[in-house]
Structure formats: structure tokens, C-alpha cells
Amino acid sequence: MIFAAGLGTRLKPFTDTKPKALLPLAGKTLLQWQIEKLKAVGITDIVVNVHHFGEQIIDYLQVNNGFGCNVRISDERGQLLETGGGLLYAFENGNIQTEPVLVCNVDILSNINLVDLIAAHVNSPKLLATVVVSERETQRYLLFDRNGELCGWTNKNTGEVKPEVLRDNASEIDNLKMLAFSGMQIVEPSFFAELQQTRVEKGEKFSLIDTYLSIVSRQAGVIRAYVPQQYKMMDVGKIDQLGEAERFAMQLAVE
């Protein structure tokens, strides 16, 4: 699934008239970059959620025949549901999910080897989710133990820590590694039951991080970090970084 429903407020004035998914970089839109990366490893059944100027994305995919993929639209034009709510909504009204789902953000470009990521997840059969993380600097971090298992979340600037059971144990926090979430994960079919439970607690709109933290507060060892080797990524989120983003996309095209 490709998350493409965001408002893209940091990309104004482009997003005053277009969705960020259609931002062009090095001759391709952000959405085309993501679809072709998935297609290159054999993933051709793709869901794209839409909200902001959603009709433009729908028309764009129709004109380009989904770039050779079976692309289904999850229409959030009535209400933007965030990442957790959006993922649940996208699959809840279809058939019961029987295969893992790779989930990514339309505005994050990277050189990640998806074959290696998929193999790492498949070879760990007890996991509910594998999350792609890196050591880049940011404000909010996921917290992992020495085995790479998710334990919590923190905001480095405010000192906030979740879940509460971890927040009350300062010595344990000191032994955890802070890694930055990269907007990509693989989730198992059983993960959707957890999403449904989060919706009961949070309402229709909630983030994937909400569900991750709910899970780790109850059970350990089911959500694991994946740190790609020689990882390069860029969050194409600010209008004043488009020159840098263009150069990054051109580099990916060469590689």
C-alpha cells in the first residue's frame, strides 16, 4: 500500500492545486517512483489511498494504466484517516487479508533493497510487523532493545516516552537504542485485528505508531527493526528542498 492521501502543506504552493503524490522529480512523479519500485520486485497488486485532490491521482493512474500494475484506490476524500486508520480502511472492505502487506509513504524516496527487506520479514515467522528504521537525526524516535525488538517511542525534544510502563523505568530506557522510523513497514494479516482494536480505543483516525505502542505494551518480540545496509533516503516534504530532492532522485535513477 502507498500512503498518498496527505495534504502536503509543507509543499505549498505546489499542493495548492495538486496532490503531493504528483510532484515531479527527475521526470517521474513521486507516485510513479513508488509504483515502479514495487513493480520491480514483483509487487503488482497495489492500493493507493487518496484525499487531497484525490480525483487527480485517480485520473493520473487511469491515464497511465496503473503503470502496468493492478492499482486499487482507497478513497478517503470524505475523511482523512491517518496511517493506521487509512491502512485498516483500505483493506477492511475487501477480502480477508491472507498475505503480508508492504506499506510505504509516497513522499519518501530511498535506495532500500525491497527483496532483502521482504526476506528479513519472511524469515521471522513470529513477527506481526517489520519496520524500516535508520540512525538519522530527528525529533521522534522508536526505541528498540539489543535484539532489535520494538519497546517504545520517545520525543527527544520534549522527553515524552510511550508506553507508560516504559516511561516509569528510566534505567530500562537508557539501555534502548533510538532509531528513526522511515515510513515503511511490512505487516502480517493478523496485524489488522490490532488495527481494529486501536480503532475501538482511538476512533477512526489514528496512526500506525498508536497500534505499535499498544502491541508492545502487551507483548514483546513481535515488532522488529530492519536497518538497511548503506541506506539512503529522503523525505520529500519541503518546498525549499526540491532541488536536493531532484538530485537525489536522479542518483536513484542511475543506481
C-alpha positions in Angstrom: 0.0 0.0 0.0 1.1 3.5 -0.8 0.0 6.3 1.5 -0.8 9.2 -0.8 -3.6 11.0 1.0 -1.7 13.6 2.9 -2.3 17.4 2.5 1.3 18.2 1.7 1.1 21.5 3.4 4.9 21.9 3.5 5.0 21.7 -0.3 2.9 24.7 -0.9 2.3 26.4 -3.3 2.5 23.2 -5.4 -0.1 21.5 -3.2 -2.5 24.5 -3.5 -3.6 23.0 -6.8 -2.2 19.4 -6.9 -1.6 16.4 -4.6 1.9 15.9 -3.4 1.9 12.4 -5.0 2.0 14.1 -8.4 5.1 16.2 -7.6 7.6 15.6 -10.5 11.2 14.7 -9.8 13.7 13.6 -12.4 11.0 13.0 -15.0 8.7 11.0 -12.8 6.1 11.8 -10.2 6.5 10.7 -6.6 3.7 8.1 -7.1 5.4 6.7 -10.2 8.7 6.3 -8.4 6.9 4.3 -5.7 4.9 2.1 -8.0 7.8 1.3 -10.2 10.0 0.4 -7.2 7.3 -2.1 -6.1 6.8 -3.5 -9.5 10.5 -4.1 -10.0 10.3 -6.8 -7.2 7.1 -8.3 -8.4 4.6 -6.4 -6.3 1.8 -5.6 -8.8 -1.3 -5.6 -6.6 -1.2 -2.1 -5.0 -3.6 0.1 -3.0 -3.2 3.9 -3.1 -5.2 6.0 -0.7 -6.3 9.4 -1.8 -7.8 12.5 -0.1 -6.3 15.9 -1.1 -7.1 16.4 -4.9 -7.8 12.7 -5.0 -9.5 12.9 -8.3 -6.3 14.0 -9.9 -4.5 10.9 -8.7 -7.3 8.6 -9.8 -7.3 10.2 -13.3 -3.5 10.0 -13.4 -3.5 6.3 -12.7 -6.2 5.6 -15.2 -4.4 7.5 -18.0 -1.2 5.6 -17.2 -2.9 2.2 -16.8 -1.5 1.9 -13.3 2.0 1.7 -14.8 1.3 -1.9 -15.5 0.0 -2.8 -12.0 -3.3 -3.6 -10.6 -3.9 -0.4 -8.6 -6.9 -0.1 -6.4 -8.0 3.2 -4.8 -8.9 3.6 -1.2 -11.0 6.8 -1.2 -10.5 8.9 1.9 -11.9 12.1 0.3 -14.7 12.1 2.9 -12.3 11.9 5.8 -8.5 11.7 6.2 -7.8 8.7 8.4 -4.1 9.0 9.1 -1.8 6.0 8.6 -3.4 3.4 11.0 -6.9 4.3 10.2 -6.1 4.5 6.5 -4.5 1.1 6.3 -7.4 -0.5 8.1 -10.0 1.2 5.9 -8.1 0.3 2.7 -8.3 -3.5 3.4 -11.3 -3.8 5.7 -13.9 -3.6 2.9 -12.1 -6.1 0.6 -11.4 -9.8 1.0 -9.9 -11.1 4.2 -6.2 -10.4 4.0 -4.1 -13.6 3.7 -0.7 -12.2 2.7 1.7 -9.7 4.3 1.3 -6.1 3.2 4.2 -3.8 2.4 3.3 -0.2 3.4 5.2 2.9 2.3 4.8 6.7 2.1 4.6 8.3 -1.3 6.9 11.1 -0.4 9.8 9.1 0.9 12.4 8.1 -1.7 15.2 5.6 -0.9 17.6 3.1 -2.2 16.3 0.3 0.0 16.5 -3.2 -1.4 13.0 -4.5 -1.1 14.0 -8.1 -1.8 16.2 -8.0 1.3 13.5 -6.4 3.4 10.9 -8.9 2.4 13.3 -11.8 3.1 14.1 -10.5 6.5 10.4 -10.3 7.4 9.5 -13.7 5.9 12.4 -15.4 7.7 11.0 -14.2 11.1 7.6 -16.0 11.2 6.6 -14.9 14.7 6.5 -11.2 13.8 3.4 -9.0 13.4 5.4 -6.3 11.7 8.9 -5.3 10.5 9.6 -1.6 10.5 12.3 0.1 8.5 14.4 2.4 10.6 17.7 4.3 10.4 20.1 6.2 12.6 19.3 9.6 11.0 18.7 12.5 13.4 15.1 13.6 14.0 12.8 14.6 16.9 10.8 11.5 17.4 12.3 8.0 17.7 11.3 4.4 18.1 13.0 2.6 20.9 14.5 -0.9 20.4 16.2 -3.4 22.6 19.5 -5.2 21.8 17.6 -7.8 19.7 16.0 -5.1 17.6 12.6 -5.6 19.1 10.4 -2.6 19.5 9.8 -1.4 23.1 8.5 2.1 22.8 8.6 5.6 21.4 10.1 8.9 22.5 10.2 12.6 21.6 13.8 13.6 22.2 12.9 17.3 22.5 10.1 17.1 25.0 11.3 14.0 26.8 7.9 12.2 26.3 8.1 8.4 26.4 5.4 5.8 25.5 4.1 3.4 26.6 3.6 4.4 30.3 5.1 1.1 31.6 8.4 2.1 29.9 8.2 5.8 30.9 8.3 4.8 34.5 11.5 2.8 34.1 14.4 5.2 33.4 17.1 2.6 33.7 15.5 0.4 31.1 15.2 3.4 28.7 18.9 4.1 29.0 19.6 0.6 27.6 17.4 1.1 24.5 18.5 2.3 21.0 16.8 5.2 19.4 16.1 4.7 15.7 14.2 6.9 13.3 11.1 5.5 11.5 11.5 5.6 7.7 7.8 5.4 6.8 8.0 1.8 5.5 6.9 -1.5 7.1 5.6 -5.0 6.3 2.6 -6.1 8.4 1.1 -9.6 8.8 -2.6 -10.3 8.2 -3.0 -10.8 11.9 -1.9 -7.2 12.4 -5.3 -6.0 11.1 -7.0 -7.3 14.2 -4.7 -5.0 16.2 -5.7 -2.1 14.0 -9.4 -2.8 14.7 -8.7 -2.8 18.4 -6.9 0.6 18.1 -9.9 2.0 16.3 -12.1 1.0 19.2 -9.8 2.9 21.6 -8.9 5.9 19.4 -11.7 6.3 16.8 -11.5 6.2 13.0 -8.4 8.4 12.8 -5.2 7.0 14.3 -1.6 6.4 13.4 0.3 3.1 12.9 2.5 4.2 15.8 -0.6 4.1 18.1 -1.1 0.5 17.2 2.6 -0.4 17.6 2.7 1.1 21.0 -0.5 -0.7 22.1 1.0 -4.0 21.0 4.4 -3.6 22.7 2.7 -2.6 26.0 1.1 -6.1 26.0 3.6 -8.4 24.3 7.2 -8.4 23.3 9.1 -9.7 20.4 6.5 -9.2 17.6 7.6 -5.9 16.0 11.2 -5.8 14.9 13.5 -3.2 13.4 15.0 -3.5 9.9 18.1 -1.3 9.3 19.0 -1.4 5.6 22.7 -1.5 4.6 24.1 1.6 3.0 20.8 3.2 3.4 20.0 6.5 1.7 16.6 8.1 2.0 14.9 11.5 1.6 11.6 12.8 2.9 10.4 15.0 0.1 8.4 17.2 2.4 9.6 20.8 2.0 9.4 23.1 -1.0 12.8 24.6 -0.4 14.4 21.1 -0.6 13.1 20.3 -4.1 16.5 21.0 -5.7 18.1 18.5 -3.4 15.3 16.0 -3.9 15.7 16.3 -7.7 19.4 15.4 -7.4 18.6 12.5 -5.1 16.0 11.1 -7.5 18.5 11.4 -10.4 21.0 9.5 -8.3 18.5 6.7 -7.6 17.7 6.5 -11.4 21.4 5.9 -12.1 21.8 3.3 -9.4 
